[in-house]
């Protein structure tokens, strides 16, 4: 069972990228909170955005509010991250994650998360 990310790349500041993550584990995806984290060189992995299993609650890091949008499709078992007005400081490896609990648990209980392999996002000035 794996989480497979796609959509990373190189973009200029002010541009947009859309990341996508598909859960190959099957129907359990629909019972799990899902989200995105990122890790820049020399820094700890940080929460970016999370969404409940039903999609009824969404949370964002303050640094991306108003610029990033998370969404999920439980039929396709995907969770996407639309990133607009990208900044140089958004450069990082982005990881998809799922957790059996709430978004708050996804955000804090990192050892209980399932993780993707990561996709590089580079924003140039």
Buried (B, 14 or more C-beta within 10 A) or exposed (E): EEBBBBBBEEBEBEBEBBBBBBBEBEEBBBEBBBBBBBBBEEEEBEBBBBBBBEBEEBBBBEEBEEBBBBBBEBEEBBBBBBBBEBBEEBBBBBBBBBBBBBBEBBBEEBEEBBBBEBBEBBBEE
